[in-house]
Amino acid sequence: MVNATNAAYARTIVIMNMLIEGAIEYGKRIGLGAIPEVVDTFATFFDELSIPPEAVGYALFELKKQNSAKFKSPKCPNPMHTVIPDLLREFHEYMSFCLASYGSASFVYTPEAIGDLQQAAANESIIESASLVVDWARGSFGDHVTTIINAHTTGRSEDILCLSYPEHQEAFRCAYFILDHKAKEEILVCVRGTMSVPDAITDLVASASDFMGGQCHKGMLRTAENIVDEIRDELRRVVAVRGADYPVTITGHSLGASVGSILAMMLKDEFNVRCFAYACPSVFSADLVDRSKEIVTSLATSTDIVPRLSYESVKRLADDVISVLEQADPPSIGHGFQPHVVHRLIHRHLQKKYELMQHKRSRAARPAAVNVEEGEVRGGALEGFSLSGVLERLADVMSEGEVNDLAEIELAPLLPAGRAIRISGLAKADAEALRRGVEAYREAGHPSPQAPGVDEPFPVREILQNPLTDAMRLLAGLNKEYLFAHKVDNESFGKLVVHKSCLIHHHPLVYIRAIEKCIAVQDEIGDYLAASEE
């Protein structure tokens, strides 16, 4: 009896050890070893701010009452000075590859997938519909990527040179594919954006690292460093046959845009490379941004939060919040809003809480720090919270010799890479003036380029056209009469725009729709804009 008990106990111990080792291996693969650095980065950041989190929403309400213009989407200042139509078409073409890079996430919006569901619905088969969804979830990423490449891009799946979509994605490694893009006589490298827990951890390792004489987002730099050698080897095989000047285009959306921009900078001395970056996060310091403009072109929609989300932009928002809390009364009193007594009490409460936090910070007068050897987080927003054992285990077991400079967290102002182009609408008065000008121009005997008898305009290829994407276009406000793509300073992304569409504007399908709208506007009134500029 005793022997049987001991044997059962031994088996339990073996199973528990196997589970623990499996969990550690899984944690290492998805990047949990970076969590100590993420914790310390955010502890450092919030310790600098010392603002009650609940005060942010209240302050935004007050700021909107003071100046509602701050909460409106940025506008195109002059429709006469917009990017050339050829560049718009390139944006459209390469964005379709970015959609393909998301595999199943984009596949569910395609006519192929929608058609299957509609057929199942027509047959009134709930089981068939459910089985289709299960099949999509189980389908390989590679299959979905190739399906979209064949159906919705100018590439062909048989021309794929490399498809790096591992079944189990590792931390600090982006999925990507390399394609022999015969339609443009170039090699295309397309890097996928954030779509997994490891990708999210990459985004959150947001401190700055030295790179090419400037500073760069640490997690994104590390990701580029992990894949650049294999991409370089593939490109070398191609240029060895086709010549050193054979064009290479790198593209990506979101995380893929920033990693693609870093890759372009790494490879520019050896290859004839350029990069189209969509919704590029803040990745480079100002000096690197200027140097990257020769080869990187970034495109962002007007209110997309990701290109604007950085240490500097959040700090500016915090300054606005502090300006509200430091006033004796709610600022909205002087702007036609008569607050209820509860409103005054809320203001006083948050004001006192902010003052208390400032007092504690000044009294402590010490920065947040992580001591891996002791396994403690001290100071800042996490004071009194001990992660002993957890951080030590993560740092020692999961990192396996990787360097995590937890005591040297550096937060630096970063911006989206390259030459910045933004898609924006017009202010209401400007849109009305443009409409009147176009009508007068047509009445003066200048027919629309799309009128019968005039050369056929560039055909706008409706990528992934179905009711789901139409609904997304409506929610994103893309049904405006006019949208234009125009150059802006990268510094314009250094401030957050708190807008109702700031999240949905980041979706890749919104980007493809916005570009299509810009092309359609140029086809419709491009002749008037050219004549007006003369």
Disulfide bonds with the S-S distance in Angstrom:
none
